[in-house]
Structure formats: C-alpha cells, structure tokens
Amino acid sequence: MADKTATLKLPDGKSLEFPVLSGSVGPEVVDIRTLYGKSGMFTYDPGFMSTASCTSAITYIDGDAGILLYRGYPIEQLAQHCDFLEVCYLLLNGELPNRKQKDEFVNIVTHHTMVHEQVGALSAFYHDALDINNPQHRVISAFRLIAKMPTIVGMSYKYSIGQPFMYPKNDLSYTGNFMRMMFAVPAEDYKPNDVLVRAMDRIFILHADHEQNASTSTVRLSGSSGANPYACIAAGIACLWGPAHGGANEACLQMLEEIGDVSKIPEFIKKVKDKNSHVRLMGFGHRVYKNFDPRAKLRWSSSASRSRTIISSAASSIPTSTSTPASCSARWASRWRCSPASSRSRVPSAGSRNGRR
C-alpha cells in the first residue's frame, strides 16, 4: 500500500483515490492502472510526455539539471574512468566489475565475435536461447548481441562499399576490433590508433543507454509479445533510423555538408535564427536536456584529442595514449562510488565461439 494517494475528481463529481509511487530518484508518479475499471475512462498522453510505462533501475535522466546516470553513476565519471565493456557489465549487472569479473566478461565477449557468413540475421541462426522468461537465456542473448554486433556492422559496411570482410582478432580490444573490421583491408596491416580507439570507445559509452527513448520503447513493445529477441533488437535499430531519433546524427553530417565552408557559417546561422526559414541547427545535444547535454563536453574532449592526433599524424609523430588498466573499475569505484538507483518510475525522455562450439 502506498504511503501517499492522489485524488482525481471526475466530471460527474465522483472522486477516486490512486496510489502515489516514489522511486529512489526522479518525480513521484500516480498509479492509474485501475482508472478504467473504476471510471470507464482512459488517459490521453501522446508521446508518453507525462506517463511512465515501467519501473527501471538502469538509467536516469534529469533534463532540466543536465544529469545522466547509469545505475546511479554519473556519465562523466564512467566515460573518464571506464571502458565500454565495463559499462556494459554495469548496465547488465547493476555494479561495476572487479578485476576477475571484468576479465571473465571480456573473455566471453572476445571469443563470441564470429558470425555465420551466409546468414544476415542472428534470429535465423541461434534458436537455443530464446526463452525471455529464462534468466540464463537472457544472459546468453545479451552476450551474443554485445559480441557480434561490431562484426555484423563491419560486415555490412564492407559489403556496402564492395570490400572484403575483415574478421575479428582476439588480441584486439572490443573497440579496436570494431575499427579494424570497419577500416582495414586485406592488402595491408592495420594498427588501430590508441587515441581514436579511446574516442570511439567513449562514444559507445555515451550512447550505451538513454532511458526509455524511442528505440528502447520499440524493443520493449516488440518483446512484450514474446518475439525473438534478436528480431526485437532489429526493430529498435529500425526505429533508430528515423530523423527524429538516431537519424539526427546523420542530419548533423548533412548540415555540415550543406554549409560546406567556414566562410558560409554566418549565413547559415542567420537562417537558423530566422523563424520563417525552417532551418535547424543540428548536433548540439539531445533536446531532453534543457540546461546542457552532459555528454557534449565529453565529446568535445574526445574531439580535441582526435584533432591533436590528426595534426601529429601529419607531422609523422602520432602520440600514443596509455590504455586504461583492466582493474581501473575496482580502484575507481572504491573512490567515486555513487548510490545506485534501486528503483525508478519515470520513463519518458518516455553461441558459437571462435573456432569451437
């Protein structure tokens, strides 16, 4: 029984009581699941602007304050002190891994990156762990998705430009492997640049989760029917395609191509400020953040590092960054640990191993 209740007065004068639920962070919510049964009325809230569809302890966003938390940890701290697979472990398990846990997690991911060359979708090949009500099946599917997604993306890209597929290498990091599969060619050796790998790894962290966004909601809606989990993920990726969601990144690139030259920036900004021009300025953070997007300054930091690397490369002196130690999470978490969000009600913003079975 909730400690608080909210009273709703209907047009006929009848008053109904509904429980008020509170998460560890975020605004309280009114539980109206019994509204129709009590009154015969529905609520109307297109876009879930004031409606929560689930409880979650994974991600929390406060757009007004510019806050993004993964399992209670500020995104700024995770991006600076962790790598992407550590963040994956955190999102899946609720806490950062210690050295042993990380080594085991990385080993499993590293040795499950191969995919069936003749099959274009995981749902067509893996049929042994599809029971979403089985916790072990969910873990297996999660590992397969994390491990094989870079391989699938790399193969798709190579196919689109007519180049041979580049197979994963177990001696590279997760992100280093991805960059090799994207940009290497069989005719010459490819050594991933440490600075660029770290920048890409940080991008993966910043986009690892973003609360109940459109694609996450699409995956949850598809999965609610018990559909194949890989097909549900594909549905979420299709949603990400849209210009109002992940397609906004593409729109930013198109905007830069449209501007074309630094000398044309003032003219473009003038169009942006003209309310009648319908020209928008893309790439300055997610609109849910009314103050600032906490990921933006981290992107700027990574961009600065990339710029320095490009300049140094032109001078034939590419700097080498020190990779983050595998045990960094345990040492960092003991110093910077936050209180993870145990429950949250606020929603809208709304396999085969390499070489062996």
C-alpha distance (Angstrom), angle and dihedral (degrees) to the residues before:
residue distance angle dihedral
M1 . . .
A2 3.79 . .
D3 3.79 118.2 .
K4 3.80 90.7 -138.3
T5 3.77 132.8 46.1
A6 3.79 135.3 -168.1
T7 3.80 124.2 -144.4
L8 3.80 120.7 -138.7
K9 3.81 117.1 -164.7
L10 3.81 113.6 -153.6
P11 3.83 126.4 -149.8
D12 3.80 90.8 -103.4
G13 3.79 89.9 59.0
K14 3.80 94.8 -105.7
S15 3.83 115.6 137.0
L16 3.80 123.7 -147.9
E17 3.79 129.0 -164.9
F18 3.80 121.1 -140.1
P19 3.81 129.0 -177.8
V20 3.80 119.4 -109.6
L21 3.80 113.9 -138.5
S22 3.81 125.1 -155.9
G23 3.79 128.2 -158.0
S24 3.78 126.2 -158.7
V25 3.83 88.2 -99.0
G26 3.77 135.2 11.0
P27 3.81 133.6 40.1
E28 3.77 124.4 -37.1
V29 3.80 118.6 -103.7
V30 3.79 133.7 -145.3
D31 3.82 111.9 -127.8
I32 3.81 103.6 -136.2
R33 3.80 98.9 166.2
T34 3.82 90.2 120.4
L35 3.82 95.1 47.6
Y36 3.79 97.0 102.6
G37 3.78 93.4 45.0
K38 3.79 91.5 51.2
S39 3.79 100.1 39.7
G40 3.81 110.5 11.6
M41 3.83 87.8 -122.5
F42 3.81 132.7 117.7
T43 3.79 131.7 -151.7
Y44 3.81 121.5 -115.8
D45 3.81 115.8 -143.2
P46 3.82 115.5 144.9
G47 3.78 111.8 -159.9
F48 3.82 93.9 16.0
M49 3.80 88.8 -95.8
S50 3.81 91.3 157.3
T51 3.79 100.9 14.4
A52 3.80 132.3 93.7
S53 3.81 117.5 -153.6
C54 3.80 99.1 -171.4
T55 3.78 146.3 -1.9
S56 3.79 117.4 -102.9
A57 3.79 139.2 179.7
I58 3.81 95.0 -169.9
T59 3.79 111.9 80.9
Y60 3.79 135.0 9.0
I61 3.78 127.4 -168.1
D62 3.78 127.9 -170.6
G63 3.78 103.0 -174.8
D64 3.80 95.4 -175.9
A65 3.81 92.7 54.7
G66 3.82 96.0 36.3
I67 3.82 94.1 -118.9
L68 3.81 127.7 151.9
L69 3.81 119.2 176.4
Y70 3.81 130.3 -176.6
R71 3.80 108.4 -157.8
G72 3.79 88.5 -24.4
Y73 3.81 95.8 -49.2
P74 3.83 118.5 118.1
I75 3.80 111.5 -115.0
E76 3.81 90.3 -129.2
Q77 3.81 92.3 61.9
L78 3.80 94.2 44.8
A79 3.81 93.2 49.5
Q80 3.80 91.8 49.8
H81 3.81 99.9 42.5
C82 3.82 107.4 27.2
D83 3.77 140.3 53.7
F84 3.79 125.6 -129.8
L85 3.81 97.6 -96.7
E86 3.81 90.6 51.8
V87 3.80 88.0 53.9
C88 3.82 90.0 48.2
Y89 3.79 88.8 53.8
L90 3.79 89.7 48.8
L91 3.81 93.9 50.8
L92 3.81 92.2 47.1
N93 3.79 99.1 42.5
G94 3.80 105.7 25.6
E95 3.81 96.8 -119.8
L96 3.78 138.9 61.6
P97 3.82 116.0 -96.8
N98 3.75 126.0 -110.7
R99 3.82 119.0 -132.3
K100 3.82 95.2 -85.1
Q101 3.79 93.7 45.2
K102 3.78 92.0 49.0
D103 3.80 93.8 49.0
E104 3.81 90.5 51.6
F105 3.81 92.7 46.3
V106 3.82 93.8 48.1
N107 3.81 91.4 46.3
I108 3.81 92.6 54.3
V109 3.80 93.1 47.3
T110 3.81 93.0 44.9
H111 3.81 93.3 52.6
H112 3.80 96.4 47.9
T113 3.80 101.4 55.7
M114 3.81 98.0 105.1
V115 3.82 119.8 101.7
H116 3.79 135.0 -167.7
E117 3.82 105.8 -91.4
Q118 3.80 94.6 -150.1
V119 3.78 96.4 49.8
G120 3.78 122.1 76.1
A121 3.79 97.7 -162.6
L122 3.80 136.9 42.3
S123 3.80 89.6 -136.9
A124 3.81 89.2 66.4
F125 3.80 94.2 55.9
Y126 3.80 112.3 30.6
H127 3.80 113.6 65.7
D128 3.79 100.8 145.8
A129 3.83 100.5 82.5
L130 3.80 109.6 34.6
D131 3.81 102.2 117.5
I132 3.81 102.5 113.1
N133 3.81 89.5 -167.4
N134 3.81 90.6 61.5
P135 3.85 110.7 84.6
Q136 3.82 92.3 -154.1
H137 3.80 91.4 52.4
R138 3.78 89.9 51.9
V139 3.80 90.7 52.5
I140 3.82 92.2 49.6
S141 3.80 91.7 49.0
A142 3.80 91.4 48.4
F143 3.82 91.6 52.0
R144 3.78 91.6 48.5
L145 3.78 92.6 50.0
I146 3.80 94.4 47.9
A147 3.81 93.6 44.7
K148 3.79 100.4 42.3
M149 3.79 102.5 36.8
P150 3.85 94.8 82.0
T151 3.81 89.5 49.4
I152 3.80 92.4 50.2
V153 3.81 91.9 47.0
G154 3.80 92.1 47.5
M155 3.81 92.2 48.9
S156 3.81 91.4 47.4
Y157 3.78 91.6 50.9
K158 3.80 93.8 46.7
Y159 3.80 90.7 48.8
S160 3.81 90.7 50.5
I161 3.82 92.2 56.1
G162 3.80 96.4 38.4
Q163 3.80 97.9 -112.2
P164 3.84 128.6 134.0
F165 3.80 118.1 -94.1
M166 3.80 116.8 -98.2
Y167 3.78 112.9 -142.1
P168 3.81 122.9 -138.5
K169 3.80 120.2 -97.6
N170 3.78 119.4 -144.8
D171 3.80 94.3 -147.1
L172 3.82 92.5 65.3
S173 3.78 128.5 80.9
Y174 3.80 120.4 -105.4
T175 3.80 93.6 -99.2
G176 3.79 94.4 36.2
N177 3.80 88.4 54.8
F178 3.79 90.8 50.7
M179 3.79 92.8 52.2
R180 3.79 91.5 47.8
M181 3.81 92.3 51.0
M182 3.81 89.0 49.3
F183 3.80 102.5 43.6
A184 3.82 110.3 18.0
V185 3.80 123.3 97.6
P186 3.83 127.5 -157.1
A187 3.81 92.5 -120.3
E188 3.79 95.3 69.9
D189 3.77 142.7 22.9
Y190 3.79 117.8 -94.0
K191 3.78 123.2 -154.3
P192 3.81 114.2 -174.3
N193 3.79 113.2 -127.3
D194 3.80 109.3 -117.8
V195 3.81 94.4 -140.3
L196 3.80 93.8 49.7
V197 3.80 91.5 44.8
R198 3.81 90.7 52.9
A199 3.80 90.6 48.0
M200 3.82 91.6 51.4
D201 3.80 90.9 44.7
R202 3.80 88.9 54.2
I203 3.80 90.3 50.5
F204 3.81 88.7 53.7
I205 3.81 89.6 52.1
L206 3.80 93.6 48.6
H207 3.80 90.8 52.2
A208 3.80 98.6 37.6
D209 3.79 92.2 105.6
H210 3.78 137.7 -7.5
E211 3.77 107.0 -178.4
Q212 3.83 120.7 -103.7
N213 3.78 97.0 -18.5
A214 3.80 124.0 158.6
S215 3.81 97.0 -84.3
T216 3.82 94.1 44.3
S217 3.79 90.2 49.8
T218 3.82 89.3 48.7
V219 3.82 91.7 53.3
R220 3.82 91.0 47.8
L221 3.80 92.4 48.6
S222 3.81 92.0 48.2
G223 3.79 91.7 45.3
S224 3.80 93.1 50.1
S225 3.82 88.5 77.1
G226 3.80 91.6 55.7
A227 3.81 92.1 -108.2
N228 3.80 123.6 165.1
P229 3.84 105.5 -70.6
Y230 3.80 93.2 -135.7
A231 3.81 90.8 52.5
C232 3.82 88.4 50.1
I233 3.80 90.4 53.7
A234 3.79 88.9 49.3
A235 3.81 88.3 54.2
G236 3.80 89.6 53.1
I237 3.80 90.8 50.4
A238 3.81 89.6 50.7
C239 3.81 88.8 53.4
L240 3.80 88.9 49.5
W241 3.80 87.0 59.5
G242 3.80 92.2 71.6
P243 3.84 120.2 103.9
A244 3.81 90.2 -127.3
H245 3.83 90.6 59.5
G246 3.82 129.3 21.6
G247 3.77 90.0 -10.9
A248 3.79 87.3 74.9
N249 3.82 87.4 80.7
E250 3.79 89.6 57.3
A251 3.80 89.4 46.8
C252 3.82 88.7 56.6
L253 3.80 91.3 54.3
Q254 3.79 90.7 47.1
M255 3.81 88.9 50.9
L256 3.81 91.1 53.9
E257 3.79 90.4 48.9
E258 3.80 89.6 49.9
I259 3.82 91.9 51.8
G260 3.78 89.0 48.2
D261 3.80 98.9 174.1
V262 3.81 138.0 39.0
S263 3.79 90.1 -120.9
K264 3.81 90.1 63.7
I265 3.81 95.7 55.7
P266 3.86 96.7 91.5
E267 3.79 90.7 51.8
F268 3.80 91.3 49.0
I269 3.83 93.0 48.5
K270 3.80 88.6 51.2
K271 3.80 89.0 56.9
V272 3.80 90.8 48.6
K273 3.80 91.0 55.0
D274 3.80 91.5 48.7
K275 3.82 105.6 92.7
N276 3.80 90.8 -157.5
S277 3.81 96.2 54.9
H278 3.84 96.8 69.4
V279 3.83 88.3 -145.5
R280 3.81 113.0 143.8
L281 3.80 131.2 -158.7
M282 3.80 107.8 -127.9
G283 3.79 132.1 -163.5
F284 3.81 103.5 38.4
G285 3.79 100.2 114.8
H286 3.78 138.3 -67.8
R287 3.78 116.0 -53.9
V288 3.81 91.8 -128.4
Y289 3.81 87.6 74.3
K290 3.80 107.7 80.0
N291 3.81 93.4 177.6
F292 3.81 105.9 33.7
D293 3.78 137.0 -42.3
P294 3.83 105.0 -108.2
R295 3.80 89.2 -149.4
A296 3.79 93.5 58.7
K297 3.81 97.5 73.5
L298 3.81 90.0 48.2
R299 3.79 89.8 52.8
W300 3.80 89.1 50.3
S301 3.79 90.7 52.4
S302 3.80 90.9 50.5
S303 3.80 91.3 46.2
A304 3.80 90.3 52.9
S305 3.80 89.9 52.5
R306 3.80 91.0 48.6
S307 3.80 91.3 49.7
R308 3.78 91.4 51.7
T309 3.80 89.2 49.2
I310 3.80 93.4 51.2
I311 3.80 91.4 49.0
S312 3.78 91.8 47.4
S313 3.80 90.6 46.9
A314 3.80 90.0 55.5
A315 3.80 87.3 54.7
S316 3.83 90.0 49.5
S317 3.77 92.0 -114.1
I318 3.78 110.0 106.2
P319 3.81 111.8 -176.8
T320 3.78 119.6 -132.1
S321 3.78 119.5 -136.2
T322 3.76 121.2 -146.9
S323 3.79 110.4 -111.9
T324 3.78 118.7 -124.8
P325 3.83 111.0 -98.7
A326 3.78 115.4 -112.2
S327 3.78 90.3 -121.3
C328 3.80 94.3 52.4
S329 3.79 92.7 105.9
A330 3.78 95.3 59.2
R331 3.79 93.4 46.7
W332 3.79 94.3 42.1
A333 3.80 96.2 43.3
S334 3.79 91.6 53.5
R335 3.79 88.5 58.4
W336 3.79 102.3 35.6
R337 3.78 104.8 28.5
C338 3.78 115.3 150.4
S339 3.78 128.7 -163.0
P340 3.81 105.1 -91.9
A341 3.78 116.4 -132.2
S342 3.79 104.7 -105.5
S343 3.79 96.2 -169.4
R344 3.75 136.2 3.8
S345 3.78 134.5 -177.9
R346 3.79 102.4 -175.9
V347 3.80 110.6 102.4
P348 3.77 120.8 162.2
S349 3.72 123.7 76.9
A350 4.28 19.7 122.1
G351 33.10 102.0 -117.7
S352 3.71 144.8 -38.4
R353 3.80 115.6 71.5
N354 3.79 126.4 -138.6
G355 3.78 103.9 -75.8
R356 3.81 96.1 -11.3
R357 3.78 141.8 52.6
